[in-house]
Amino acid sequence: NPIDHRRVYDDPKFEQVGDRVMDKYDVPGIGPEQIDAVLQFLPIFEQPDYEFGEWHSPKGQFPFYSVNDEVMGFLQTLDEQQIVFPFDWPRWQEESGRHLSDPGALETADLLTLRKLLTTHVRTERFVEGHLANMLESGHITTILRRLQKIRLQMSSC
């Protein structure tokens, strides 16, 4: 069925993604294999004093953050396993912020919310240098992965 673009902005089922309209419920599905691929990074990120990367401040340039090889592999895995997906993440910033300021919100977050959080953090890094560094170093990404692990364990018990 074609989408009536005149009604999209009034219908909460749809959202604008770039120049196209996306059905919010048409999110690429993922299964245990995709989650397992991402969870392989949890023990790495949980290591005490783990260094996710480093800041560089070359003379005459803006400072930038360079992630290490494991974090680069993590980001590639998020993409390859379709954990990150296209949606209107800038409009979701307030909800993302709620999960940052309220640790209890993450404890009950569902799989879609975790995917939206990861997508938002990865995409925000493109516009805000160091955002991802903050999310990694603060433990927020690790907390998301721990919640993802709980969801994965629930999948196994079904």
N, C-alpha and C positions, 0 to 999 in steps of 0.2 A: 504494500500500500504506500502510495506517495505521501509525503508529509506536507500538510498544509502550513507553509511557512508563515502565513499571516497570523496563525494562532500559536505559534511556538512560544513566544515570549509570555503568553498567559498560561501556558500549560506546564506544570512542574515536571512532567514526564520528559520534556525535551530541554536541551541546553545548546547554546551556540558554542562550537569549538572551532576557532579560527573562522574560515569562511563556509563551514558546513554546519548542519544541524545534526545533533546526535541524540538518539534515544538513550536516556540515562540508564535504562535497563539493558542496553545492548553492550555490556561490558565483556571483554574477552574472558572466558572462563579459565580458571586454573584448577589444577588438582594437586594431589599429594606430591607428585614428582617435582612440580614447579616450586612448591613450598620447600621441599627438601633441598633443592638446589640453592635456595637463598639461605636456609638455616645452617648450611655448612660454614657460614661466616660468623655465626653467633659465638662459638668458642674462641675464635680469633679475637673478636671485638671485646669479649669479656675478660681478656687477660689484663692483670693489674698493670697500670702505667703504659698501656698499649698506645703507641704513637700512630695515629691515623694518617699523618702527613706532616707537612711543615710549611710555614709561611716564608715567602721570599720577598725581599725588598730591594730589587736592583735599582741602582742609582738612575734617577730620571724616569722611572716607571712607577706605576701604581703597584702596591704590594699585591701579591697573589698567593693563594694556597695551593699547594701541590699534594695530592693524595698519594699514598703509597700503593704498591702493586696489589695488595689484598683488597684495598678499598676500590681500586680501579676494577678489579675482578668482580667485586660485589655490585658495582654500578652496571657493569656489562651483564651480569646475571639477572639483575632486575629487569633490564631491557629484553634480553633474550627469552626470559621465562614469562614475559608479558605481565609482570607484577605491576610495572608502571604502564599506564595506558592513557590515551587522550581523553581528557574531560576539562571542563572550564575551571581549572584549579585557582585562578585568581579570584573568582567569585566565592571560592571555598576557604579563603584565607581566615575568615573569622572562626569557622569551625576548626580549622587547623590550630589556630591560636588557643582555642579552648582546650585542646588535647595537650598543648604545651604547658598551659598554666594549671591544669587540673589533672594530676597524675592518676586520679581515680577514673577519669574518663577513658584512659588507655586500658585499664583493667577489664573493661567491659566492651571494648571496641570490637566490632565484627570484622570479618575478612575484607569486605569492601572498604570500610573506613581505614584499615591499615594500609591497603593499597593506595587509597587516595592520599594518605599522609606521606607515604614514600614518594609518590608521584609529585606531590606538592613540593617536598623538600628538594628533590632532584631538579625539578623545573625552576624553582626559585634561585638555585645556585647560578643559573644562566644570567640572572639579572642582579643578584646580590652576592658579590664575591665574599666568600667566607661563611655563607649561610650553612652550607653542608658541613663545614668544619665545626661550626657551633653545634649543630645537631648531633654530630658524631662525638665530639669531645664532651658534651654535656651528658651523654648517655641516652639521649632521646631515641636515637636510631636503635641502640641495643635494647631499650625497653620495648620498642615496637617489635623487634625480633623475638623477644621473650613472649610477648602476647601471641605472636604468630605461632610460636612453638606450642603454646597451650591449645590453640585452635587445631593445630596439626595433630596433637595427641588425641583430641576429641574425635577427629576424623578416623583415627586408627581404632578407637573403641566402638565405633558404630558398626 
